[in-house]
Amino acid sequence: MFYESFAGNGMLCNPEAIFRTLLDDPQFAHLRHVWALRSRAENRSVIREFASHPRVRFVRQGSAAYFAALATSGFLINNATFPPEFGKREGQVYLNTWHGTPLKRMGYDIGDPASRVANVIRNFLNADYLLAANPFMVEQMYAKAHLLANVYRGQVIEEGYPRIDRQFLSADGESAALSQLAAAGIHPDGRQIILYAPTWRGTNFNRPEDDAEELIARLAELSAGVDPERFVVLLKTHQVVHKFAAHRSDLRGLLVPNEIPTNVVLGLTDILVTDYSSIFFDFLPTDRPIVFLTPDVDDYSGYRGLYLEPEMWPGPVVRTASEAVVELRLLAQRGVSPETAAVQQIARSRFSPHEDGDATRRVIDIVFRGKREGYRVGPLASDSRIRILLYAGGMRPNGITSSLLNLVDRIDQSRFDVSVVFPNSYVRAVVAKQRELAPHVRQLARVGGMTGSKLAHLARRRAHGRGNLAAHRSDVVQAQLWDDEWRRCFGDAGFDHVIDFSGYAAFWATLLLHAPGAHRSIWMHNDLAADAHRVTRGRRGNLRDLRAVFSLYREYDELVSVSPALRDINAASLAEFAPPEKFVSARNLMNAHRVLTGATADLRDLATSATTGEVASWAAAMVDPHHAVPTFVSVGRLSVEKNHARLIRAFALVHSDAPKTRLVIVGTGPLGKELRGQVAELELGDSVLFAGHRANPYAVMAACDCFVLSSNYEGQPMVILEALVLRLPVVTVAFGSARDALPPGFGRLTESTDDDPAEGMRAFLRGEVAAPAFDVAQYDSAAMMEFLVAIGANSDIGRVTSET
């Protein structure tokens, strides 16, 4: 048995209650118990209590002994999360009890980046059992806030909280609890206990704010306002901030030690004063009074959010300690009002329906005795939606990310349950892209690293270097390594379709092949054979990873290119890696709303707020009506495959004939300096403007007159379709997939010499390049059907429609 509470902060909460019951039960005398504690100094009393017990030992949280015990114990019990490195092994049983019914918003409901909830979600998906105190917790905490419905395959136990059993004190239990307080220098001496128990403050559970001074001030005001002969006011800090108060001399005899279980103290408490802490849910079964002291309720509910508004709380809600004193005096004089008592009864029925002092036995019956009959235990609610997991790549601002966002925004959520996985990142631009995912999309950030021996990882890296990853299946050790990593990341979560939407990362391409029972597709956004050998700054940066990815193609059910022409190119150039029937195509979807909305932005704002002279100059030039000239625009990364050098040379030919013309290039990249040098050498001066990277390029495009593209190759150039949405005439070199991107009757395709795109631009100046209305709805409907067919999902649900 392995136990951990609050990352090793003590022998606390539900794990502590389960531990003590198992330890005292003769039926389980064969079990050995290991507790993870972060600090022996802060847990002296429990270490002393079990120092001579032959079946109990302690390990330091995060030590080698800790990970050894975590890896080898048969049962694992935690009230929060094991660290990111943890991966449940075959045969282990994991019970996650969590640590309270939530009043504060949790999980995805907070709206924070996926990195905040990543390890929580991972732990839940690995758990065989999740414990819930009430139906609200099942539905709100697990199914909704953490989006576990449909993918979680374990069991949810709704039988109350073992830790609350500790509140039902017998006479001996009360005496023992008072002795624990006395040992800590706290002597109620027969007085009634008012317990002030606020929650932690801050935006990061692992880095809470130090608000000890404020707590001490409020405690002093509460103490001064009540009858000292009748009441004693004690402070119980949240366990994550206890360290800030533990050594304060002005709290001596008033601060409840962290190692005394909170619920034992609640059993002694006559009146609870709290704020947004879930401790009040625990206190409800006592039918004793609660006062809510919430000085920062407006700010707190704003940045964190609450599931229950203050008017629904079972007690008076005040903002200052002096107001709390008034309520405490009223309680001392006349007790709980009938109105408050009625609210308390409703709250108890809703949030504490199973708290009868026997929850621990019921949980032990289910988990350790295998009993089910007559107990509230079963799977989370599920529906018939098809479950899709997409690997999104790095979620950086680029074409792949934009295409993914467009896709998941259009997938019919009534028929599909969608999860998106990506590497964990704190980069601002990446987090901003994560926030663009629709709220119903389950975001899974991979945290931690692979488990396994150094020799196994050495073999894995060598296979990657050789560009042949076949051993991930053929070698028993390698196969186990990847199976373990899948389980570490996703537990026993079930998915019907897994999609590598990036197609560039060997690690992810391999990992997705270990999704049990799933249909597997991998995307090809470019001419990948050409991309593998593309040289940037003297290096073939994609070669190693793409060679390894190619070696996996035979194991995927579909290899999906983003246009029919690109499918043919990839099928021909990569024929040695997969049979032709595996190569299919599905065009990317559009987001016309984003394009049209972005186009309305005022460039004058950019001109006045620009941080560089170069951006300011082109922005000012674009909005100056006295300098209005025919303007060509190109959007794309300044890299080899985009061939901006050819575009600049072609524009120079046009500009020599028509000096009142201009070219705007939007984008950044490794060739920026070289291209600027080319413009200077051709003496184009103010006629070629570099706009840099624009999060919203559509305002720039809308201010121009003709879109031009001179790429050597593209996957599906979405920017061409975006230009069509903006009713811009398009001139593009006829690279492999250009004909698929430019519908018949739109724009002008040219050959690849400098003269050809130059002639296309001249044709625009003569009014010969067509720009009719583009039917986005029709395009998206067809592209969505292509996606469903490409991943093999169309046979599951039949015809699927999408709204634009």
C-alpha positions in Angstrom: 0.0 0.0 0.0 1.3 3.4 -1.0 -0.2 6.6 0.3 0.3 10.3 -0.5 -1.6 13.4 0.5 -1.1 16.9 -0.9 2.3 16.0 -2.5 3.6 14.6 0.7 2.6 17.5 3.1 1.4 15.1 5.7 -0.6 12.0 6.7 -3.9 13.7 5.9 -7.3 13.6 4.3 -9.0 10.6 2.9 -5.8 8.5 2.5 -5.2 8.9 6.2 -8.7 7.7 7.1 -8.4 4.7 4.8 -4.9 3.9 6.1 -5.9 3.8 9.7 -8.9 1.6 9.1 -7.0 -0.9 7.0 -4.2 -1.0 9.5 -6.6 -1.9 12.3 -8.5 -4.5 10.4 -7.3 -8.1 11.0 -8.5 -9.1 7.5 -5.7 -6.9 6.0 -2.9 -7.8 8.4 -0.9 -8.9 5.5 -0.7 -5.4 4.0 2.4 -3.3 4.4 2.0 0.5 4.3 4.3 3.1 2.9 3.6 6.8 3.4 5.2 9.6 1.3 6.1 12.6 3.4 8.0 15.7 2.2 9.3 16.7 5.6 10.1 14.5 8.6 10.5 17.5 10.8 7.0 18.7 10.1 5.5 15.3 10.7 7.3 14.2 13.9 4.1 13.1 15.7 2.9 10.6 13.1 6.5 9.3 12.5 6.8 8.8 16.3 3.3 7.2 16.5 4.3 4.5 13.9 8.1 4.3 14.6 7.9 0.8 15.9 5.1 -0.5 13.8 6.4 -3.4 11.7 4.1 -2.8 8.7 4.4 1.0 8.4 7.3 3.0 6.9 7.9 6.4 5.5 9.8 7.6 2.4 10.7 11.2 1.5 8.5 12.4 -1.3 10.6 12.6 -4.6 13.4 10.4 -3.4 14.7 7.2 -5.0 13.0 5.2 -2.3 9.8 7.1 -3.0 9.8 6.2 -6.7 10.8 2.6 -5.9 7.8 2.2 -3.6 5.5 4.0 -6.1 6.6 1.6 -8.8 6.3 -1.6 -6.8 3.3 -1.2 -4.5 0.1 -3.0 -5.4 -2.3 -0.3 -4.3 -1.8 3.4 -4.7 -3.9 6.0 -2.8 -3.7 9.7 -3.4 -5.9 12.7 -2.6 -4.3 14.9 -5.3 -1.7 13.9 -7.9 1.4 11.8 -8.2 4.2 13.6 -10.1 4.4 13.7 -13.9 7.0 11.0 -14.0 4.5 8.5 -12.5 3.1 5.8 -14.8 0.8 3.1 -13.4 2.2 -0.4 -13.9 0.3 -3.4 -15.0 -1.5 -4.9 -12.0 -1.4 -1.8 -9.8 -4.7 -0.5 -8.4 -4.9 3.3 -8.1 -7.6 5.0 -6.0 -7.7 8.8 -6.3 -9.9 10.2 -3.6 -9.4 13.9 -4.4 -9.6 16.4 -1.5 -13.0 17.9 -1.4 -16.2 18.9 -3.1 -15.3 22.0 -5.2 -16.8 25.4 -4.4 -14.1 27.1 -6.5 -14.1 26.3 -10.3 -11.9 23.5 -11.2 -10.1 22.0 -14.2 -11.0 23.4 -17.6 -13.8 25.5 -16.0 -11.2 27.9 -14.8 -10.2 28.7 -18.4 -6.5 28.3 -17.7 -3.9 26.8 -20.1 -3.9 23.0 -20.4 -0.6 23.0 -18.6 -2.4 23.9 -15.3 -4.6 20.8 -15.4 -2.4 18.4 -17.4 -1.1 16.3 -14.5 -4.5 16.2 -12.8 -6.2 14.9 -16.0 -3.3 12.4 -16.4 -3.7 11.1 -12.9 -7.5 10.8 -13.2 -7.2 8.8 -16.5 -4.7 6.5 -14.8 -6.9 5.9 -11.7 -8.9 2.7 -11.4 -11.2 4.4 -8.9 -12.2 8.1 -8.4 -13.9 8.9 -5.1 -16.8 11.4 -4.9 -18.6 12.6 -1.8 -21.9 13.4 -3.7 -23.6 13.5 -7.1 -22.5 17.1 -7.7 -18.9 16.1 -7.5 -19.4 13.2 -9.9 -21.1 15.4 -12.5 -19.4 18.8 -12.0 -15.9 17.8 -10.9 -15.2 14.7 -12.9 -17.6 14.6 -15.9 -17.7 18.4 -16.7 -14.8 20.3 -15.2 -12.2 17.7 -16.2 -14.1 16.4 -19.3 -13.7 12.8 -18.2 -17.0 11.6 -19.6 -16.6 9.3 -22.6 -12.9 8.7 -22.2 -12.5 7.6 -18.5 -12.8 3.9 -18.2 -12.4 3.4 -14.4 -15.1 3.4 -11.7 -16.5 6.3 -9.7 -17.3 5.6 -6.1 -20.0 7.8 -4.7 -20.2 6.7 -1.1 -19.1 9.8 0.9 -15.7 10.8 2.2 -13.6 8.6 4.6 -12.1 11.7 6.1 -15.5 13.0 7.3 -15.9 9.8 9.3 -13.2 11.2 11.5 -15.6 14.0 12.6 -18.0 11.6 14.2 -16.0 11.5 17.5 -16.8 9.2 20.3 -16.0 10.3 23.9 -12.6 8.6 23.6 -12.1 10.1 20.2 -12.9 13.6 21.5 -10.5 13.1 24.4 -7.7 11.9 22.1 -8.3 14.9 19.8 -8.1 17.4 22.7 -4.9 15.7 23.8 -3.4 16.2 20.3 -4.3 19.9 20.6 -2.8 20.1 24.0 0.4 18.5 22.8 0.6 21.4 20.2 0.1 23.9 23.0 -3.6 24.6 22.3 -5.8 24.4 25.4 -9.5 25.1 24.9 -10.1 24.4 28.6 -13.7 23.6 28.1 -14.5 26.6 25.9 -16.3 26.3 22.6 -14.1 26.3 19.5 -14.5 28.8 16.7 -12.3 27.6 13.9 -11.1 30.1 11.3 -10.2 28.0 8.2 -9.6 30.0 5.0 -8.4 28.6 1.8 -5.1 29.5 0.0 -4.7 32.6 -2.2 -3.0 32.9 -5.6 -3.2 31.5 -9.1 -0.9 28.5 -8.7 -1.5 25.8 -6.1 2.2 25.0 -6.0 3.2 28.7 -5.4 0.5 30.1 -3.1 0.6 33.6 -1.8 2.0 34.3 1.7 -1.0 36.0 3.4 -0.1 35.1 7.0 -0.1 38.8 8.1 -3.7 39.2 7.0 -4.8 35.9 8.6 -3.2 36.9 11.9 -5.0 40.3 11.8 -8.4 38.8 11.2 -7.8 36.1 13.8 -7.0 38.8 16.4 -10.1 40.8 15.5 -12.3 37.7 15.7 -10.8 36.7 19.1 -11.3 40.2 20.5 -14.9 40.3 19.4 -16.2 37.2 21.2 -16.5 36.2 24.9 -13.1 34.8 25.8 -14.7 32.9 28.7 -17.0 31.0 26.4 -15.1 30.8 23.1 -11.5 30.3 21.8 -10.8 31.2 18.2 -8.2 28.9 16.4 -6.7 29.2 13.0 -6.5 26.2 10.6 -4.6 27.2 7.5 -4.8 25.4 4.2 -2.0 22.8 4.2 -0.2 24.4 1.3 0.2 27.7 3.1 0.8 26.3 6.6 4.6 26.9 6.2 4.0 30.6 6.2 2.3 30.6 9.6 3.9 27.6 11.3 6.8 29.5 13.0 5.0 32.7 13.9 5.3 33.3 17.6 2.1 35.4 17.6 0.1 32.3 16.6 1.5 30.1 19.4 -1.4 28.2 21.1 -3.8 29.3 18.3 -2.5 27.6 15.1 -3.7 24.1 14.6 -0.7 22.0 13.4 -0.9 20.7 9.8 -0.3 17.1 11.0 -3.6 17.0 13.0 -6.2 15.9 10.5 -8.6 18.7 9.7 -11.7 16.6 10.1 -10.7 15.6 13.6 -10.5 19.3 14.5 -13.9 19.8 12.8 -15.3 17.2 15.1 -14.4 19.5 18.0 -15.5 22.7 16.3 -18.7 24.5 17.4 -18.6 27.3 14.8 -16.7 27.3 11.5 -15.5 30.6 9.9 -14.3 30.0 6.4 -14.4 31.6 2.9 -14.3 29.7 -0.4 -12.8 26.5 1.1 -14.5 23.2 0.5 -14.1 22.6 4.2 -17.6 23.9 4.7 -19.0 20.9 2.7 -17.2 18.6 5.2 -18.7 20.5 8.1 -22.3 20.3 6.9 -23.0 16.9 8.5 -22.4 18.4 12.0 -25.4 20.7 11.6 -23.4 23.4 13.3 -23.2 27.1 12.3 -21.0 28.4 9.5 -20.0 32.1 8.9 -18.4 33.0 5.5 -15.8 35.7 5.8 -15.0 36.8 2.2 -13.1 40.1 2.0 -12.1 39.6 -1.6 -15.1 37.8 -3.0 -15.4 40.0 -6.1 -11.8 39.6 -7.1 -11.7 35.9 -6.1 -14.8 34.9 -8.0 -13.5 37.0 -11.0 -10.2 35.2 -11.4 -11.1 31.8 -10.2 -14.9 31.5 -10.4 -17.4 29.8 -8.1 -19.9 27.0 -8.6 -22.3 28.4 -6.0 -23.1 32.1 -5.6 -22.8 33.5 -2.1 -26.5 33.7 -1.7 -26.7 29.9 -1.9 -24.1 29.4 0.9 -25.4 27.8 4.1 -24.6 30.7 6.4 -24.2 34.5 6.6 -21.7 35.9 4.1 -19.7 39.0 5.3 -16.8 41.0 3.9 -15.0 42.1 7.1 -13.8 40.5 10.3 -15.9 43.1 12.3 -19.0 42.0 10.4 -18.1 38.4 11.2 -17.9 39.3 14.9 -21.5 40.6 14.7 -22.7 37.3 13.2 -20.7 35.3 15.8 -22.4 37.3 18.6 -25.8 36.7 17.1 -25.1 33.0 17.0 -23.9 33.0 20.6 -27.2 34.7 21.6 -29.9 32.9 19.6 -28.2 30.2 17.5 -28.9 29.6 13.8 -31.9 31.4 12.4 -34.7 29.2 10.9 -34.0 30.7 7.4 -30.3 29.7 7.6 -31.1 26.3 9.1 -33.4 25.6 6.0 -30.5 26.5 3.6 -28.2 24.3 5.6 -30.6 21.4 5.3 -30.8 21.8 1.6 -27.0 22.0 1.3 -26.6 18.9 3.4 -29.0 16.9 1.3 -27.3 18.0 -1.8 -23.6 17.8 -0.8 -23.4 15.4 2.2 -26.1 12.8 1.5 -23.9 9.8 2.3 -22.0 11.1 5.4 -23.0 8.8 8.2 -19.6 8.0 9.7 -19.3 4.7 7.7 -18.0 5.9 4.4 -14.5 4.4 5.0 -15.9 0.9 5.4 -17.9 1.2 2.2 -14.9 2.4 0.2 -12.8 -0.4 1.5 -15.5 -2.9 0.7 -15.5 -1.8 -2.9 -11.8 -1.4 -3.5 -10.3 -4.1 -1.3 -13.0 -6.6 -0.9 -14.4 -6.4 -4.4 -18.0 -5.8 -3.4 -20.4 -4.0 -5.7 -23.9 -5.1 -4.8 -25.8 -2.3 -3.1 -23.1 0.3 -3.5 -23.0 3.4 -5.6 -20.1 2.5 -7.9 -19.9 2.5 -11.6 -18.6 4.2 -14.7 -19.0 7.8 -15.6 -21.8 8.6 -18.0 -21.0 8.1 -21.6 -22.7 8.6 -24.9 -22.4 7.2 -28.4 -20.2 9.9 -29.8 -17.1 8.8 -31.7 -13.9 9.7 -29.8 -11.1 11.4 -31.7 -7.7 12.2 -30.4 -5.6 14.6 -32.6 -1.9 15.3 -32.0 -1.7 19.0 -32.8 2.1 19.5 -33.2 3.7 22.3 -31.2 0.7 24.6 -31.4 2.9 27.4 -32.6 1.4 30.1 -34.8 1.8 28.5 -38.2 -0.3 26.9 -41.0 -0.6 23.5 -39.3 -2.0 25.0 -36.1 -4.4 27.2 -38.1 -5.6 24.2 -40.0 -6.1 22.2 -36.8 -8.1 25.1 -35.2 -10.3 25.3 -38.2 -10.9 21.6 -38.2 -11.8 21.1 -34.5 -14.0 24.2 -34.6 -16.1 22.6 -37.4 -16.3 19.0 -36.2 -19.8 18.3 -35.1 -19.6 17.9 -31.3 -23.0 16.2 -31.1 -21.5 13.3 -33.0 -17.8 13.5 -32.1 -15.9 13.7 -28.8 -12.7 15.6 -29.6 -9.4 15.6 -27.7 -6.3 17.5 -28.8 -2.9 16.6 -27.4 0.3 18.6 -27.6 3.7 19.0 -25.8 3.4 21.1 -22.6 4.5 24.7 -23.2 4.5 28.0 -21.3 5.4 30.1 -24.4 3.0 32.9 -24.6 2.2 32.6 -28.3 1.6 28.8 -27.9 -0.7 29.3 -24.9 -2.6 31.9 -26.9 -3.2 29.3 -29.6 -4.3 26.7 -27.1 -6.9 29.3 -25.9 -8.4 29.4 -29.4 -9.5 25.8 -29.1 -13.3 25.5 -28.5 -14.3 24.9 -24.9 -15.8 21.5 -25.7 -12.4 20.3 -27.0 -10.5 18.3 -24.4 -6.9 19.7 -24.2 -4.2 17.2 -23.1 -0.7 18.6 -22.5 2.0 16.0 -22.2 4.0 16.5 -19.0 6.8 14.5 -17.6 9.0 12.0 -19.5 9.1 8.4 -20.5 9.8 5.7 -17.9 12.1 2.7 -18.7 15.7 1.8 -18.4 18.6 3.7 -19.8 19.5 0.8 -22.1 15.9 0.8 -23.5 16.1 4.5 -24.2 19.6 4.2 -25.8 18.2 1.6 -28.2 15.2 3.9 -28.9 17.5 6.8 -29.8 19.7 4.7 -32.0 16.7 3.4 -33.9 15.6 7.0 -34.4 19.0 8.0 -35.6 19.0 5.2 -38.1 15.6 6.3 -39.4 13.9 3.0 -38.7 11.5 2.7 -35.8 10.2 -0.7 -36.6 11.6 -2.1 -33.3 8.8 -0.3 -31.4 6.7 -3.3 -32.3 9.2 -6.1 -33.1 11.3 -5.8 -29.9 9.6 -6.8 -26.7 11.4 -4.2 -24.6 10.8 -1.4 -27.0 7.1 -2.3 -27.4 6.7 -2.3 -23.6 8.5 1.1 -23.4 6.0 2.7 -25.8 3.0 0.9 -24.3 4.0 2.2 -20.9 4.3 5.8 -22.2 0.9 5.6 -23.8 -0.5 4.5 -20.4 1.5 7.1 -18.5 0.0 9.9 -20.8 -3.5 8.6 -21.3 -4.1 5.9 -18.7 -6.9 3.6 -19.9 -8.6 6.3 -21.9 -10.4 5.0 -24.9 -10.3 6.6 -28.4 -11.9 5.4 -31.6 -9.6 7.4 -33.9 -6.1 8.8 -33.3 -4.7 11.3 -35.7 -1.2 12.6 -36.0 -2.2 16.0 -37.5 1.4 17.2 -37.6 3.2 14.4 -39.3 6.7 15.7 -38.5 7.5 14.3 -35.1 8.8 10.7 -34.9 8.1 10.5 -31.1 4.4 11.3 -31.6 4.0 9.3 -34.7 5.3 6.3 -32.7 3.3 6.9 -29.6 -0.1 7.2 -31.4 0.5 3.7 -32.9 0.2 2.4 -29.3 -3.3 3.6 -28.8 -5.2 0.3 -28.1 -7.9 -0.5 -30.5 -7.9 2.8 -32.4 -8.0 3.6 -36.1 -4.8 5.5 -37.0 -4.2 8.3 -39.5 -1.2 10.6 -40.1 -1.3 13.9 -42.0 1.0 15.0 -44.7 0.9 18.8 -45.0 3.6 19.1 -47.6 5.8 17.3 -50.2 7.5 15.4 -47.4 10.2 13.9 -49.5 11.2 17.4 -50.6 10.8 18.7 -47.0 13.0 16.0 -45.6 15.9 17.3 -47.8 15.1 21.0 -47.5 18.3 22.9 -46.5 18.0 25.8 -44.1 21.1 27.6 -42.9 23.2 24.7 -44.2 21.3 22.0 -42.4 18.6 19.5 -43.3 16.7 20.1 -40.1 13.8 17.7 -40.9 15.7 14.8 -42.3 16.3 12.7 -39.2 12.8 12.9 -37.8 11.0 12.5 -41.2 13.1 9.5 -42.1 12.0 7.9 -38.9 8.3 8.9 -39.5 8.4 7.4 -43.0 9.5 4.1 -41.5 6.2 4.0 -39.6 3.8 4.7 -42.5 3.0 1.0 -43.1 1.4 0.8 -39.7 -1.0 3.7 -40.2 -4.4 3.0 -41.7 -4.3 6.2 -43.8 -1.7 8.7 -45.0 -3.6 11.8 -45.5 -2.3 14.6 -47.8 -4.1 17.9 -47.8 -4.9 18.0 -51.5 -5.3 15.4 -54.3 -2.3 16.7 -56.1 -0.2 16.5 -53.0 -1.4 12.9 -52.4 -0.2 11.9 -55.8 3.2 13.6 -55.2 3.6 11.9 -51.8 2.4 8.5 -53.1 5.0 8.6 -55.8 8.0 9.9 -53.8 7.3 7.8 -50.7 6.2 4.6 -52.5 8.9 2.5 -50.8 7.3 3.1 -47.4 3.6 2.3 -48.0 1.3 0.8 -50.6 -0.5 3.3 -52.9 -4.0 2.6 -51.4 -3.0 4.1 -48.1 -2.4 7.5 -49.6 -5.6 9.6 -49.4 -6.4 13.3 -49.3 -8.6 15.6 -47.3 -8.5 19.4 -47.8 -8.1 21.7 -44.8 -11.2 23.6 -43.6 -11.6 27.3 -43.6 -12.4 29.8 -41.0 -14.0 32.6 -43.0 -15.3 34.3 -39.9 -11.8 34.8 -38.5 -10.6 36.1 -41.9 -13.4 38.6 -42.4 -13.3 39.8 -38.8 -9.5 40.2 -39.0 -9.8 42.2 -42.2 -11.8 44.9 -40.5 -8.9 45.9 -38.1 -7.7 49.4 -38.6 -4.1 49.6 -40.0 -3.8 53.1 -38.5 -3.7 51.5 -35.0 -0.7 49.4 -36.2 1.0 52.5 -37.7 0.8 54.4 -34.4 1.6 51.4 -32.1 4.4 49.8 -34.1 7.5 49.0 -32.2 9.9 49.1 -35.1 10.5 51.8 -37.7 10.2 49.3 -40.5 6.7 48.2 -39.5 5.7 51.8 -38.8 6.8 52.9 -42.2 4.9 50.3 -44.2 1.8 50.6 -42.0 1.8 54.4 -42.4 2.3 54.0 -46.2 -0.6 51.6 -46.5 -3.1 54.0 -44.8 -1.8 57.2 -46.5 -4.5 58.0 -49.2 -2.0 60.3 -51.0 0.2 57.3 -51.8 -2.4 54.8 -52.9 -0.9 52.6 -55.6 -1.7 49.1 -56.8 -0.3 46.8 -54.1 0.6 43.2 -54.3 0.8 41.1 -51.1 2.4 37.8 -50.2 2.1 36.0 -46.9 4.4 33.2 -45.8 7.5 32.2 -43.8 10.7 33.7 -45.2 12.3 30.3 -46.0 13.6 28.5 -49.0 10.5 26.6 -50.1 8.5 29.9 -50.3 10.9 31.3 -52.8 10.4 35.0 -52.1 13.6 35.7 -54.0 11.8 34.7 -57.2 8.8 36.9 -56.3 11.0 39.9 -55.6 12.8 39.5 -59.0 9.4 39.1 -60.8 8.1 42.2 -59.0 11.2 44.1 -60.1 10.3 43.4 -63.7 6.8 44.7 -63.2 7.9 47.7 -61.3 10.3 48.7 -64.0 7.3 49.0 -66.4 4.8 50.3 -63.8 6.7 52.3 -61.1 3.5 53.1 -59.2 3.3 49.6 -57.8 4.2 48.2 -54.4 4.8 44.7 -52.9 4.1 43.9 -49.2 5.7 40.7 -47.8 4.1 39.4 -44.5 6.2 36.9 -42.5 9.5 36.3 -40.8 12.0 33.5 -41.2 15.7 32.6 -41.7 16.0 34.3 -45.1 14.8 37.8 -43.8 18.2 39.4 -43.9 19.1 37.9 -47.3 15.8 39.1 -48.9 16.2 42.6 -47.5 19.6 42.7 -49.1 18.1 41.5 -52.4 15.6 44.4 -52.3 18.4 46.9 -51.7 20.5 45.5 -54.5 17.6 45.8 -56.9 17.1 49.4 -55.8 13.4 48.8 -55.0 13.6 51.0 -51.9 10.2 51.9 -50.6 8.4 49.8 -53.2 8.9 46.5 -51.3 7.7 46.6 -47.7 8.4 43.9 -45.1 5.5 43.7 -42.6 7.1 41.0 -40.4 5.0 38.4 -38.6 1.4 39.4 -38.1 -1.0 37.5 -35.8 -3.7 39.0 -38.0 -2.4 39.2 -41.6 -5.9 39.7 -42.9 -6.1 43.5 -42.3 -2.9 43.8 -44.4 -4.2 41.6 -47.1 -7.5 43.4 -47.2 -5.7 46.7 -47.7 -3.9 45.3 -50.8 -5.1 44.7 -54.3 -3.7 41.3 -55.5 -2.3 38.3 -53.7 0.8 36.7 -55.2 2.6 33.4 -54.3 5.8 32.1 -55.7 6.4 28.9 -53.7 8.4 25.9 -54.9 6.0 23.6 -53.2 3.2 23.8 -50.6 0.8 21.3 -49.0 -2.5 23.1 -49.3 -1.8 26.8 -49.3 -4.7 28.0 -47.1 -3.6 31.6 -47.7 -4.8 31.3 -51.3 -8.3 30.4 -50.0 -8.1 33.2 -47.4 -7.3 35.6 -50.2 -10.3 34.3 -52.1 -12.5 34.9 -49.1 -11.3 38.6 -49.1 -12.2 38.8 -52.9 -8.5 39.4 -53.8 -7.4 38.4 -57.2 -4.7 35.7 -57.0 -1.5 35.1 -59.0 0.4 32.0 -58.1 3.2 29.8 -59.5 1.7 26.4 -60.5 3.5 24.3 -57.9 2.2 20.8 -57.4 -0.9 21.5 -55.2 -1.7 25.0 -56.5 -4.3 23.7 -58.9 -6.2 22.1 -56.1 -6.1 25.3 -54.0 -7.2 27.6 -56.8 -10.7 26.6 -58.0 -11.5 26.8 -61.7 -12.4 30.4 -62.8 -10.3 32.0 -60.0 -7.0 33.8 -60.3 -4.1 33.1 -62.6 -1.6 30.1 -62.5 1.8 30.8 -64.0 4.9 28.8 -64.7 8.0 29.1 -62.5 10.4 31.4 -64.4 10.8 35.0 -63.2 9.0 36.2 -66.3 5.9 34.1 -65.7 4.7 35.5 -62.3 5.7 38.9 -63.6 3.3 38.4 -66.5 0.6 37.3 -64.1 1.0 40.5 -62.1 0.9 42.6 -65.3 -2.3 40.7 -66.2 -3.8 41.8 -62.9 -2.9 45.4 -63.7 -4.7 45.1 -67.0 -7.8 43.8 -65.1 -7.5 40.2 -66.5 -7.3 38.2 -63.2 -10.8 37.0 -62.0 -11.9 37.2 -58.4 -15.5 36.0 -58.2 -17.3 35.2 -54.9 -16.0 32.1 -53.2 -18.6 29.7 -51.7 -17.0 28.9 -48.3 -19.9 26.9 -47.0 -19.8 24.6 -50.0 -16.1 24.2 -49.7 -16.1 23.4 -46.0 -18.9 20.9 -46.3 -17.0 19.0 -48.9 -13.7 19.3 -46.9 -15.4 17.9 -43.7 -16.7 14.9 -45.6 -13.2 14.4 -47.0 -11.8 14.4 -43.5 -14.3 11.8 -42.2 -13.7 9.6 -45.2 -9.9 10.0 -44.8 -9.9 8.8 -41.1 -12.4 6.1 -41.7 -15.1 7.7 -39.6 -17.8 8.1 -42.3 -18.7 4.4 -42.0 -19.3 4.9 -38.3 -21.9 7.6 -38.5 -22.9 8.0 -42.1 -23.4 11.4 -43.5 -22.1 14.3 -41.3 -22.8 17.9 -42.0 -20.9 20.9 -40.8 -22.0 24.4 -40.2 -19.9 27.4 -41.3 
